[in-house]
Amino acid sequence: MLLELKNISYGYTDGNKKRMILKDLNYTFEQGRLYTIFGPSGSGKTTLLSIAGGLDKTQEGQVSFDGKDILKIGLSRYRRNHLAFVFQQFNLIPYMSAVDNIVNVMHITDNDIPKPYKQTALNLLNELGIVESKAERSVLRLSGGEQQRVAIARGLATNVDLIFADEPTGNLDTETEDEIIKILYSLAKEFDKCVIIVTHSERIAMRSDVNLALVDGKLMER
């Protein structure tokens, strides 16, 4: 068990009514597995990912990483040293090259990263199909699929155990989506990461170890 969600509840006020989108939710996630989370728009998928990733606080319940409450770890330290996010919009620094986007996060984490950082970043990008000539380019000169590879490499660069992905293939064509699915699957199986993906793609769900649905505020296996 790497990540545990215990009795998580979260809601917001809509007019005079309070709408609960997460209701006493419990689930545990393990290392070396790929999870997908389905649910209609507004069901709370992104909110759940934000709470699990320490971007937002649960109103009730507890999130634990490796047996420790993330509030006791410290949310900033938890995000810095234990997890990475991959977003639909990539969220890369547009005025930097691909390799500089990677090196930038290596200076932020407290985890041990092999030096020199730039060579480590280039090696990592090459493993994900970004050759050095492209790694030195501005990320704005890369295709959408290449930018998503850079975003994934950025997550791996900090040597974390948790990878959260929010609709990571939403802006990609089918062929590129298949390539990204293979990479995300390899993160779990070859790099021994816990990969949790919020998605509407059945293609990703078919490759996942555990396919979950967020229904009435709770996670259920599909």
Secondary structure, 3 states (H helix, E strand, C coil): CCEEEEEEEEEEEECCEEEEEEEEEEEEECCCCEEEEECCCCCCHHHHHHHHCCCCCCCEEEEEECCEEHHHHCHHHHHHHHEEEEECCCCCCCCCEHHHHHHHHHCCCCCCCCCCHHHHHHHHHHHCCCCHHHHCCEHHHCCHHHHHHHHHHHHHHCCCCEEEEECCCCCCCHHHHHHHHHHHHHHHHCCCCEEEEECCCHHHHHHCCEEEEEECCEEEEC
